[in-house]
Amino acid sequence: MIRAAGVTEVTDADFETEVIGSRLPVLVEFTADWCPPCRQMGPVLTALAAEESDRFRVVQLDVDTNPLTTNAYKVLSMPTFMLFRDGEPVRSMVGARPKRRLLEELADAL
């Protein structure tokens, strides 16, 4: 998987610990190597991970190698972004978008 710099990769095995158990809200990008819009989001996620680390975490999950988590949250399109707070998904968005718009869409859920 092409990982964005500063963004943690999570898997089926550690999703519970890294996302559900996180004390900070976690933005999960469900992604895949074969997805051009996912690759476009790399710089956006890198910037968010650096600039917003005190407010929330940013992680990526490869849908091809982590089917359990992908299916559990009924993710069908890439990229799908889900914001988890206190172990629950509180916001879901599908498709690439600029950083400013992504932050606007997350604002009331953070």
C-alpha positions, 0 to 999 in steps of 0.5 A: 500500500502507498502510505501517506507520510506520517500516517499510520497503517492499521490492519484487521489485527490492530484496528481495535487497539489503534482506532476503537481504543484511541483516546483521540478521534481517529480519521480512517481512510479506507484505501487501495493501491489501485485507486487513483483518488486514494493516491491523490489524498496522500498529501492531504492526509500527510498535512492533516496528520502533521497539522491536526495531531493534537485534535485527531489521528489519521490512519489508513487501512488497505481494503484488499488486505483487511477484508474483515474491517472493510466488510464490518463497516460496509465500505464499498467505494474508495476512498472512504473516510470514517471518523471514529470518536469514542470507538464509534463511527460518527462521520462517513464520507466517500471520495477524494476532496481538498483538505479545507473541505475535509476539515469543514465536513469533520468540524462538527464531529470532532 
